[in-house]
Amino acid sequence: MTFKSAVEETPDLKGTWCSGLQALPKTDRQHMDVADTGRLSGSINVEAALTKKCPDPRWDYAIGYRPGNVSGEVVYWVEIHPATSGEVKVVLAKLAWLQRWLRELAPRLHAMRKEFIWVSSGKTSFTLSSPQQKRFAQAGLQHKGRVFRIPDKAV
């Protein structure tokens, strides 16, 4: 199953797949760095696609990528959001919504290898050793600072 076919087989997302990082507005694309753009398999703007169908909170984006060390694709579920202590609960609520939505309404995407990524849209008010990081890890969320570099190899 490819990222593109999984998106097209998800009724809520049908017709929303874009090549490369085209689903991300330019202001959010600046927070992304890709090890090998030739390995990008597309992107979707989850929030825009589901605005009328799902109430807040909604996750921002999904990016498909073919790492060089595994077969198949990895879907990076990316939230670009302020990274202050007061926003931790907001992002964790968005993550809980996304995980529930994937299980219930997007089984093909849910079955794919995935990582949940938070990218700061501005200043970050907590450190890599802060208690918030422990909460992120427990929830399966990775905070990547102001720029997320999609690695050439999956972990």
C-alpha positions as CSV (number, residue, x, y, z in Angstrom):
1,M,0.0,0.0,0.0
2,T,1.4,3.4,-0.9
3,F,0.8,6.6,0.9
4,K,-1.1,8.0,-2.1
5,S,-3.4,5.0,-2.4
6,A,-4.1,4.9,1.3
7,V,-5.1,8.6,1.1
8,E,-7.3,7.9,-1.9
9,E,-9.0,5.0,-0.1
10,T,-9.8,7.2,2.9
11,P,-13.2,8.8,2.2
12,D,-12.5,11.9,4.3
13,L,-9.3,12.6,2.3
14,K,-10.1,11.5,-1.2
15,G,-8.8,14.0,-3.7
16,T,-6.5,15.8,-1.2
17,W,-3.1,14.1,-2.0
18,C,-0.5,16.6,-3.3
19,S,2.9,15.8,-4.8
20,G,6.0,16.7,-2.7
21,L,5.2,19.1,0.1
22,Q,2.7,21.0,-1.9
23,A,-0.1,20.5,0.7
24,L,1.8,22.7,3.1
25,P,1.5,26.5,2.8
26,K,4.8,28.2,2.2
27,T,4.8,29.5,5.7
28,D,4.8,26.0,7.1
29,R,7.1,24.5,4.4
30,Q,9.9,26.6,5.9
31,H,9.7,24.4,9.0
32,M,10.6,21.3,6.9
33,D,13.9,20.0,5.5
34,V,14.1,16.8,3.5
35,A,17.2,14.7,3.3
36,D,16.2,13.5,-0.3
37,T,13.3,15.2,-2.0
38,G,13.2,12.4,-4.6
39,R,12.0,10.1,-1.8
40,L,8.9,12.2,-1.0
41,S,5.8,10.4,-1.9
42,G,3.4,13.3,-1.3
43,S,1.5,15.2,1.4
44,I,-1.9,16.1,2.6
45,N,-3.3,19.0,4.5
46,V,-5.4,17.1,7.1
47,E,-6.7,20.2,8.8
48,A,-8.0,21.7,5.6
49,A,-9.5,18.5,4.4
50,L,-11.4,17.8,7.6
51,T,-12.5,21.4,8.6
52,K,-16.1,20.8,7.7
53,K,-16.2,17.1,8.8
54,C,-14.5,17.1,12.1
55,P,-14.6,19.6,15.0
56,D,-11.4,21.0,16.5
57,P,-8.8,19.9,17.4
58,R,-7.5,18.6,14.1
59,W,-3.9,17.7,13.2
60,D,-2.1,19.7,10.4
61,Y,-0.3,17.5,7.9
62,A,0.7,14.0,6.7
63,I,3.8,13.5,4.6
64,G,4.7,10.3,2.9
65,Y,8.4,9.4,2.5
66,R,10.3,6.3,1.2
67,P,13.4,5.9,3.4
68,G,16.4,4.2,2.0
69,N,16.7,1.5,4.6
70,V,13.2,0.0,4.8
71,S,10.7,-1.3,2.3
72,G,7.5,0.8,2.0
73,E,6.8,4.3,3.1
74,V,6.7,6.1,6.4
75,V,4.0,8.6,7.1
76,Y,5.1,11.6,9.1
77,W,2.1,13.1,10.8
78,V,3.3,16.7,11.4
79,E,1.8,19.4,13.6
80,I,3.3,22.9,13.3
81,H,2.2,24.7,16.5
82,P,3.6,27.1,19.1
83,A,5.8,25.1,21.6
84,T,5.1,26.8,24.9
85,S,4.1,25.1,28.1
86,G,0.5,26.3,27.7
87,E,0.2,24.6,24.3
88,V,1.3,21.1,25.4
89,K,-2.3,20.1,26.3
90,V,-3.6,21.5,23.0
91,V,-1.1,19.4,21.0
92,L,-1.6,16.3,23.0
93,A,-5.4,16.7,22.5
94,K,-4.8,17.0,18.7
95,L,-2.7,13.9,18.8
96,A,-5.4,11.9,20.7
97,W,-7.9,13.1,18.1
98,L,-5.6,12.0,15.2
99,Q,-4.9,8.6,16.7
100,R,-8.6,8.0,17.2
101,W,-9.5,9.2,13.7
102,L,-6.8,7.0,12.2
103,R,-8.1,3.9,14.0
104,E,-11.8,4.6,13.3
105,L,-11.9,6.3,9.9
106,A,-8.5,5.8,8.2
107,P,-7.5,2.2,8.6
108,R,-5.2,2.1,5.6
109,L,-3.2,5.1,6.8
110,H,-3.3,3.7,10.4
111,A,-1.8,0.4,9.2
112,M,1.2,2.2,7.6
113,R,4.5,2.8,9.4
114,K,4.1,6.2,11.1
115,E,5.7,8.8,13.3
116,F,4.0,11.7,15.1
117,I,6.0,15.0,14.9
118,W,5.5,18.4,16.6
119,V,7.4,21.2,15.0
120,S,7.5,24.6,16.8
121,S,6.1,27.4,14.8
122,G,8.0,29.9,17.0
123,K,10.0,30.1,20.2
124,T,10.1,26.9,22.3
125,S,9.8,27.4,26.0
126,F,10.8,23.9,27.1
127,T,14.1,22.0,26.8
128,L,14.9,18.4,25.6
129,S,15.1,17.3,29.2
130,S,11.9,19.0,30.4
131,P,9.0,17.0,32.0
132,Q,7.0,17.9,28.8
133,Q,9.3,15.7,26.8
134,K,8.5,12.7,28.9
135,R,4.8,13.3,28.3
136,F,5.4,13.5,24.6
137,A,7.4,10.3,24.6
138,Q,4.6,8.5,26.5
139,A,2.1,9.7,23.9
140,G,4.3,8.6,21.0
141,L,5.0,12.3,20.0
142,Q,8.4,13.7,19.0
143,H,9.2,17.4,19.4
144,K,11.7,18.4,16.7
145,G,12.2,22.1,17.4
146,R,11.6,24.7,14.7
147,V,12.6,22.5,11.7
148,F,11.9,18.9,11.1
149,R,14.5,17.2,8.9
150,I,12.9,14.2,7.3
151,P,15.7,11.6,7.5
152,D,16.9,9.5,4.7
153,K,16.7,6.4,6.9
154,A,13.8,5.3,9.1
155,V,14.5,4.5,12.8
